[in-house]
Amino acid sequence: MAQLAKIRRQSRKESRLEARVTPDQKRLIERAAELRGTTVTDFVVASAQQAAARTVRDFESLTLRGEASEVFIEAILHAAAPNAAARAAARRYRKQMEV
């Protein structure tokens, strides 16, 4: 029982979002929520969360096609040795990060 109370506390909805929409947008969203058998709030939150997750995934992944992928792989597999500026930057980084 204590575990259930802990889960409920962790998932409490405390943040709020607001949006201004046109009457047509509101009617469409209400209709879609009704068709899904959910509240407008739950429909909007679920839809926004799915779109946000998709956007983050799309921006965090690198997709290369054709020649670009070949150039990238070649650069990774046959990287040039670091020059003096790169070595100095690495030293500064290690010093600042205390590595």
Stockholm file with secondary structure:
# STOCKHOLM 1.0

chainA/1-99         MAQLAKIRRQSRKESRLEARVTPDQKRLIERAAELRGTTVTDFVVASAQQAAARTVRDFESLTLRGEASEVFIEAILHAAAPNAAARAAARRYRKQMEV
#=GR chainA/1-99 SS CHHHHHHHHHTCCCCCCCCCCCHHHHHHHHHHHHHHTSCHHHHHHHHHHHHHHHHHHHHHSCCCCTHHHHHHHHHHHTCCCCCHHHHHHHHHHHHHHTC
#=GC SS_cons        CHHHHHHHHHTCCCCCCCCCCCHHHHHHHHHHHHHHTSCHHHHHHHHHHHHHHHHHHHHHSCCCCTHHHHHHHHHHHTCCCCCHHHHHHHHHHHHHHTC
//
